[in-house]
Amino acid sequence: MNLLNLFIVNPLKHLDCSKGKFFRHTIFYVLKGASIIVAITGIYLIISGFFGRTGYFATLKGSFTEFEMARSIVCFVITLAINILLFFSLTGILWKRADDFRDNSFANVLFILPKLIKIAGEVLCLIPLFISLISFFAIILAGIPYAPIEGLMQLSSGIGSSLINDVVGNTFSAIFIQNFSDYLNLVFSGGFLGLFKGFSISFLILLGAYLLAEFIETLLYFLMKQSKPLNDNRG
């Protein structure tokens, strides 16, 4: 009986009285772990993209003129910074939202779901945004960008994959533009339009996640026969 109370009864009582604290703290550690995994994955993708047969340095060994090489080097510096900023942002969002789960309480365990939906939207919306930024600078500079695209596609779980496939062709073909007229056409049709598409998809992902989360929250409050607080500071 002592063993039963120690390992079964007492933990179940604590779980019943915790008002979701057990789940909030579990998700806290999961999100913290996810942020660390994203950071490590980002470092790996960025560094591994330098080397190998399809690495960036191998790409630069092609027969480019000095001007083309100079443009690609400038493009490399800018797009490398964008990649670093992307993974830093993803890590930061997960790390901060993990703290929110630990520090804020929820009216009901069910309200954890809308919060997770919002976090997913905040993370996924960054993928098409940053990819369109990489493409934009690559087209403007007509250089070869540093973009571990395959890693980004796997990280996005298919979100924005059509945008990525559409953008990659324009991005890596920019350096082979033969005349100024084609360059201007690609700048507007691929650069600015691609940037607009990236921002639009990111906004729609974020808006969709928040609308779905708010709808679920409102529905839960309705089913509980409560009014949703005007100032909801639960995080």
C-alpha positions in Angstrom: 0.0 0.0 0.0 2.9 2.4 0.7 4.3 1.7 -2.7 0.8 2.2 -4.3 0.4 5.6 -2.5 3.9 6.7 -3.3 4.0 5.8 -7.0 0.3 5.9 -8.0 -2.1 7.6 -5.6 0.0 10.7 -4.7 1.1 11.5 -8.2 -2.5 11.2 -9.5 -3.7 13.5 -6.7 -1.0 16.0 -7.5 -2.0 15.8 -11.2 -5.6 16.4 -10.4 -4.8 19.4 -8.2 -2.2 21.0 -10.4 -4.8 22.7 -12.7 -2.6 22.0 -15.8 0.7 22.8 -14.1 2.1 19.4 -14.9 1.3 19.8 -18.6 2.5 23.4 -18.7 5.8 22.5 -17.2 6.1 19.5 -19.5 5.5 21.7 -22.5 8.0 24.2 -21.1 10.8 21.6 -21.2 9.7 20.4 -24.6 9.8 23.9 -26.1 13.2 24.6 -24.4 14.5 21.4 -25.9 13.0 22.2 -29.3 14.7 25.7 -29.2 18.1 24.0 -28.5 17.5 21.5 -31.3 16.6 24.3 -33.8 19.8 26.2 -32.8 22.0 23.1 -33.2 20.3 22.3 -36.5 20.8 25.8 -37.7 24.4 25.8 -36.9 24.8 22.4 -38.6 23.0 23.5 -41.8 24.9 26.7 -42.0 28.3 25.2 -41.6 27.7 22.0 -43.6 26.4 24.2 -46.5 29.9 25.5 -47.0 31.5 22.2 -47.9 30.9 19.2 -50.1 30.3 18.7 -53.8 27.2 20.8 -53.7 28.5 23.2 -51.0 28.8 26.9 -51.5 32.5 27.0 -52.0 32.3 24.3 -54.6 29.7 26.4 -56.5 32.0 29.4 -56.5 34.7 27.3 -58.3 32.8 27.7 -61.5 34.0 29.8 -64.4 32.8 33.2 -63.2 34.2 36.6 -64.1 35.7 38.8 -61.4 32.6 41.0 -61.4 30.3 37.9 -61.0 32.6 36.6 -58.3 32.5 39.9 -56.4 28.7 40.1 -56.6 28.4 36.5 -55.2 30.8 37.3 -52.3 28.7 40.3 -51.3 25.5 38.2 -51.8 27.1 35.4 -49.6 27.8 37.8 -46.7 24.2 39.2 -46.8 22.4 35.9 -47.2 24.6 34.2 -44.6 23.5 36.9 -42.1 19.9 36.3 -43.1 20.3 32.5 -42.4 21.8 33.2 -39.0 19.0 35.7 -38.2 16.4 33.1 -39.2 17.6 30.4 -36.9 18.3 32.9 -34.1 14.6 34.1 -34.5 13.2 30.5 -34.5 15.3 29.7 -31.4 14.3 32.9 -29.6 10.6 32.4 -30.3 10.6 28.9 -28.9 12.7 29.9 -25.9 10.4 32.9 -25.0 7.2 30.9 -25.5 8.6 28.2 -23.3 9.0 30.7 -20.5 5.4 31.8 -21.1 4.1 28.3 -20.4 6.1 28.2 -17.1 5.2 31.6 -15.9 1.6 32.0 -16.9 -1.4 29.9 -15.7 -4.3 28.8 -17.9 -8.0 28.7 -17.0 -8.2 25.1 -18.2 -5.9 22.5 -19.7 -7.9 22.9 -22.9 -6.5 26.4 -23.4 -3.0 25.0 -23.9 -4.1 23.9 -27.4 -4.8 27.5 -28.8 -1.4 28.6 -27.4 0.4 25.8 -29.2 -1.4 26.7 -32.4 -0.2 30.3 -32.1 3.4 29.2 -31.4 3.3 27.0 -34.5 2.1 29.9 -36.6 4.8 32.2 -35.2 7.5 29.7 -36.1 6.3 28.6 -39.5 5.5 32.1 -40.8 9.3 32.9 -40.6 10.2 30.3 -43.2 8.7 31.8 -46.4 9.6 35.3 -45.2 13.3 34.7 -44.8 13.5 32.5 -48.0 12.0 35.4 -50.0 14.5 37.8 -48.4 17.4 35.5 -49.5 15.9 35.3 -53.0 15.4 39.1 -53.2 19.0 39.9 -52.4 20.3 37.2 -54.7 18.3 38.6 -57.6 19.2 42.3 -56.8 22.9 41.4 -56.7 22.7 38.8 -59.5 24.9 36.6 -57.4 24.8 33.1 -55.8 23.2 33.3 -52.4 24.1 31.2 -49.4 20.9 29.3 -48.8 20.6 25.7 -47.4 17.2 25.5 -49.1 16.7 21.8 -48.6 17.2 22.1 -44.9 14.8 25.0 -44.7 12.2 23.0 -46.6 12.5 20.1 -44.2 12.3 22.5 -41.2 9.2 24.1 -42.6 7.5 20.6 -43.0 6.3 21.6 -46.5 4.9 25.1 -45.5 5.7 27.4 -48.3 7.3 24.7 -50.4 5.6 25.9 -53.5 7.0 29.3 -52.9 10.5 27.8 -52.3 10.3 25.8 -55.5 9.2 28.9 -57.4 11.8 31.1 -55.9 14.8 28.7 -56.3 14.8 28.9 -60.0 14.8 32.7 -60.1 17.3 32.9 -57.3 20.0 30.7 -58.7 19.5 31.8 -62.3 19.9 35.5 -61.6 23.7 35.3 -62.0 23.3 34.0 -65.6 21.3 37.0 -66.8 22.8 38.1 -70.1 21.4 41.7 -70.5 20.1 44.6 -68.5 16.6 44.2 -69.8 16.3 40.6 -68.5 17.8 41.7 -65.2 15.2 44.4 -64.7 12.4 42.0 -65.6 13.7 39.4 -63.1 14.1 42.1 -60.4 10.5 43.0 -60.7 8.9 39.7 -61.5 11.1 37.6 -59.3 12.7 39.9 -56.7 9.9 42.3 -55.6 7.1 40.0 -56.5 8.8 37.1 -54.7 9.3 39.3 -51.7 5.7 40.3 -51.7 4.6 36.6 -52.0 6.9 35.7 -49.2 5.5 38.4 -46.9 2.0 37.5 -47.9 2.3 33.8 -47.2 4.0 34.6 -43.8 1.2 37.0 -42.9 -1.5 34.5 -43.9 0.2 31.7 -41.9 0.4 33.9 -38.8 -3.1 35.3 -39.3 -4.6 31.8 -39.9 -2.9 30.4 -36.7 -4.2 33.3 -34.6 -7.7 33.2 -36.0 -7.9 29.4 -35.4 -6.5 29.8 -31.9 -8.9 32.6 -31.0 -11.8 30.7 -32.5 -11.0 27.7 -30.3 -10.6 29.9 -27.2 -13.9 31.6 -27.9 -15.6 28.3 -28.4 -14.2 27.0 -25.1 -15.4 30.0 -23.2 -18.8 29.6 -24.8 -19.0 25.9 -23.8 -17.9 26.8 -20.3 -20.6 29.6 -20.3 -18.0 32.3 -19.5 -17.2 35.5 -21.1 -13.7 35.8 -22.6 -11.6 38.3 -20.6 -11.0 41.6 -22.5 -7.4 41.7 -21.3 -6.2 38.1 -21.5 -2.7 38.0 -20.0 -2.4 34.3 -19.7 0.4 34.3 -22.4 
